[in-house]
Amino acid sequence: MGRLDGKVAFVTGAARGQGRSHAVRLAEEGADIVAVDLCRDIGTVDYPLATPEDLAETVRQVEALDRRIVARAADTRDPAALRAVLAEGVAELGHLDVVVANAGIAPMSGRPKLQAWSDVIDVNLIGSINTMQAALPHLGAGASIIATGSIAAMISNETSGNPGGDPGGTGYMWAKRTLASYVHELGRTVIPRNIRVNAVHPTNCNTDMLHSRPMYRAFRPDLENPTREQAEEIFPTMQGFAVPYVEPGDISAMVVFLASDESRYVTGMQMRVDAGAYLKLYDWHV
């Protein structure tokens, strides 16, 4: 028996990276999946986003586990599109039990600068809120909502600086920090309905977002065009453990726990999967 037998999970940003990892791990534990991804680029994001072919690969991997999946290209910035996908998914799969609001971008050094700010707020914050709001009418007692935050939401500006040194980087941090606050308040609001709401905050994670030109520049502002090797010299300085990054599966393990009945009394939490980055970078006093 899987830990999620009989459950249906809605995952955004599911075409690759953490989103695909979450969808596949949830399916491995018995869940059927409703999967969404934008499947096109955004102009202020200086690296390729997921493609329709990436989303098709997520479908292939889930179906190889003998689980059902409804996968659609949709923009989390469009509440009507999310509602339509969820209506289709619930009609086919029967119900909805788990929400993983995971879709996100990192437009550090994005141009035009103010558009980069708007895009990262719209995707990382408003898109996540749209995902959760669209799902609420379908959720009953025992449901679990999980938002992907970032360790950037948990550390002070003094220790983290401004990733990318521009509005796209500042917007990334602010969006994740505000999303953490939203999770807290949503958890308070839905607890009478016996619905759990938690956030997972990864450190550097081994995905295309991390291995991108904007991230390399954010980690190596001393270099005009840093290489991956030059950026990875800095990666381990973020964590308490001597690792450059965690793997998507490390985050998925926490997502599965929060999706399962094992966490039936866990809500309103900010769950760090950060290899000790918070302990290293946050100046906390008793």
C-alpha positions in Angstrom: 0.0 0.0 0.0 1.1 3.5 -0.8 0.9 6.4 1.7 -1.4 8.3 -0.7 -3.6 5.5 -2.0 -6.9 6.9 -3.2 -5.8 10.5 -3.1 -5.7 13.0 -6.0 -3.1 15.8 -6.1 -2.9 19.0 -8.0 0.7 20.1 -8.9 1.7 23.3 -10.6 5.0 23.7 -12.4 4.8 20.0 -13.0 6.7 19.8 -16.3 10.2 19.5 -14.8 12.3 20.2 -11.8 10.7 20.1 -8.4 7.2 20.0 -9.8 7.9 16.8 -11.9 9.6 15.2 -8.9 6.7 16.0 -6.7 4.1 14.6 -9.2 6.1 11.4 -9.7 6.7 10.8 -6.0 3.1 11.4 -5.2 2.1 8.9 -7.9 4.6 6.4 -6.5 2.8 6.6 -3.3 -0.6 5.9 -5.0 -2.0 9.4 -5.9 -3.5 10.3 -9.2 -2.3 13.7 -10.5 -3.7 16.9 -12.0 -0.6 18.6 -13.5 -0.2 22.1 -14.8 2.6 24.0 -16.3 2.9 27.2 -18.4 5.0 25.4 -21.1 6.3 28.6 -22.6 8.9 31.2 -21.9 8.5 34.5 -20.1 10.4 37.4 -21.6 12.0 38.7 -18.4 13.3 35.2 -17.4 16.8 34.7 -18.9 16.6 30.9 -19.1 14.3 28.6 -21.0 11.2 27.5 -19.1 9.5 24.1 -19.4 8.1 23.0 -22.8 5.1 20.9 -23.8 7.5 18.0 -24.3 8.6 18.3 -20.7 5.0 18.1 -19.5 4.5 15.1 -21.8 7.5 13.4 -20.1 5.9 14.0 -16.7 2.7 12.3 -18.0 4.8 9.4 -19.3 6.5 8.9 -15.9 3.3 9.1 -13.9 1.5 6.7 -16.3 4.4 4.3 -16.1 3.5 3.9 -12.4 0.0 2.9 -13.4 -1.5 6.1 -12.0 -3.9 8.4 -13.8 -3.0 12.0 -14.8 -4.7 15.0 -16.3 -2.1 17.4 -17.6 -2.7 20.7 -19.2 -0.7 23.8 -20.2 -2.1 26.6 -18.1 -0.9 29.9 -16.6 -1.2 30.1 -12.8 -1.6 33.9 -13.3 -5.0 33.1 -14.9 -7.5 32.1 -12.2 -10.1 31.1 -14.8 -7.7 28.7 -16.5 -6.8 27.1 -13.2 -10.5 26.6 -12.3 -11.1 25.1 -15.7 -8.3 22.6 -15.4 -9.4 21.6 -11.9 -13.0 21.2 -13.0 -11.8 18.8 -15.7 -9.4 17.0 -13.4 -12.0 16.5 -10.6 -14.6 15.4 -13.2 -12.2 12.7 -14.5 -10.4 11.7 -11.2 -13.4 12.1 -8.8 -12.1 14.5 -6.1 -9.2 16.5 -4.9 -7.2 15.9 -1.7 -3.7 17.6 -2.1 -2.6 20.9 -3.6 1.1 21.6 -4.4 1.5 25.2 -5.4 5.0 24.9 -6.8 5.2 26.9 -10.1 7.9 29.7 -9.9 10.4 31.7 -11.8 13.7 33.5 -11.0 14.0 36.6 -13.2 17.2 38.0 -11.6 18.7 40.6 -13.9 15.5 40.5 -15.9 14.7 43.3 -18.3 12.8 45.6 -18.3 13.5 45.7 -14.6 10.1 46.7 -13.4 8.5 44.1 -15.7 10.8 41.5 -14.0 9.4 42.6 -10.6 5.9 42.3 -11.8 6.4 38.9 -13.4 8.0 37.3 -10.4 5.3 38.7 -8.0 2.6 37.6 -10.4 4.0 34.0 -10.8 5.6 33.2 -7.4 3.0 34.9 -5.2 -0.2 35.7 -7.0 0.0 32.5 -9.1 0.5 30.4 -5.9 -2.5 32.2 -4.3 -4.6 31.6 -7.4 -3.7 27.9 -7.2 -4.8 27.5 -3.7 -7.9 29.7 -4.1 -9.0 27.7 -7.2 -8.6 24.4 -5.3 -10.5 25.4 -2.1 -14.0 24.7 -3.3 -12.9 21.1 -4.2 -11.2 20.3 -0.8 -12.8 18.5 2.1 -11.8 17.4 5.6 -8.3 16.0 5.7 -7.1 17.8 2.6 -3.5 19.2 2.5 -2.3 22.4 0.8 1.5 22.7 0.3 3.2 25.8 -1.1 6.8 25.9 -2.4 8.6 28.8 -0.7 12.3 29.4 -0.5 15.0 29.7 2.2 15.2 33.2 0.8 11.9 33.9 2.6 13.4 32.9 6.0 16.7 34.8 6.2 17.3 38.5 6.7 18.2 41.0 3.9 21.4 41.6 5.8 22.6 38.1 5.3 21.1 37.3 2.0 21.6 40.6 0.2 19.7 41.2 -3.0 19.9 38.3 -5.4 20.8 39.7 -8.8 21.0 43.2 -7.4 17.8 44.3 -9.1 14.0 44.3 -8.9 13.7 40.7 -10.2 15.9 39.4 -7.4 14.2 41.6 -4.7 10.8 40.5 -6.0 11.7 36.9 -5.8 12.6 37.2 -2.1 9.6 39.4 -1.3 7.2 37.0 -3.1 8.4 34.0 -1.2 8.4 35.8 2.1 4.8 37.1 1.6 3.8 33.6 0.5 5.0 32.2 3.8 2.8 34.8 5.6 -0.2 33.9 3.4 0.2 30.2 4.2 0.1 31.0 7.9 -3.2 33.0 7.5 -4.8 30.5 5.1 -4.0 27.8 7.6 -5.8 29.7 10.3 -8.8 30.3 8.0 -9.4 26.7 6.9 -8.5 24.9 10.1 -12.2 24.7 11.1 -12.7 22.7 7.9 -9.9 20.3 9.0 -7.7 21.3 6.0 -4.0 21.6 6.6 -1.8 24.3 5.0 2.0 24.3 5.1 5.0 25.7 3.2 8.2 23.9 2.2 11.3 26.1 1.9 14.2 24.6 -0.1 17.7 25.9 -0.2 19.6 25.7 -3.6 18.0 22.8 -5.5 19.5 20.9 -8.4 17.1 22.2 -11.1 17.2 24.2 -14.3 16.3 27.3 -12.3 19.5 27.0 -10.2 21.7 26.1 -13.2 20.9 29.3 -15.1 22.7 32.5 -16.1 20.6 34.7 -13.8 21.5 32.5 -10.8 25.1 32.3 -11.7 25.3 36.1 -11.8 23.4 36.4 -8.5 26.0 34.1 -6.8 29.0 35.7 -8.6 28.3 39.4 -8.9 32.0 39.9 -9.1 32.1 38.3 -12.5 30.5 39.6 -15.7 29.6 36.2 -17.1 30.3 33.5 -14.5 30.4 29.9 -15.6 28.6 27.1 -13.8 31.9 26.0 -12.2 32.6 29.5 -10.9 29.1 29.8 -9.4 29.4 26.4 -7.8 32.4 27.6 -5.9 29.9 29.7 -3.9 27.0 27.3 -3.7 28.3 25.4 -0.6 28.7 28.6 1.4 24.9 28.9 1.6 24.4 25.7 3.6 25.4 24.4 7.0 26.1 21.0 5.5 29.0 20.9 3.0 26.8 20.4 -0.1 26.3 22.7 -3.0 22.5 22.0 -3.3 19.8 19.5 -2.4 18.0 17.3 -4.9 14.4 17.7 -6.0 13.7 14.3 -4.4 14.8 15.7 -1.0 12.0 18.3 -1.3 9.5 15.7 -2.6 10.1 13.6 0.5 8.7 16.5 2.6 5.9 17.1 0.2 4.8 13.4 0.4 4.9 13.6 4.2 2.8 16.8 4.2 0.4 15.2 1.7 0.0 12.0 3.7 -2.1 11.3 6.8 1.2 11.0 8.7 1.0 14.8 8.9 -2.7 15.0 9.9 -1.9 17.3 12.8 0.7 19.4 11.1 -0.5 22.8 9.8 0.7 26.4 9.6 4.3 25.2 9.4 7.3 26.6 7.5 9.2 23.4 6.8 12.8 24.0 5.8 14.6 21.5 3.6 17.7 23.7 3.6 20.8 21.6 4.6 21.2 24.0 7.5 21.2 27.2 5.6 18.8 28.9 8.0 21.0 27.9 11.0 24.0 29.3 9.2 22.7 32.5 7.8 20.0 33.7 10.2 21.1 35.6 13.2 18.7 34.2 15.8 18.8 34.8 19.5 17.0 33.2 22.4 
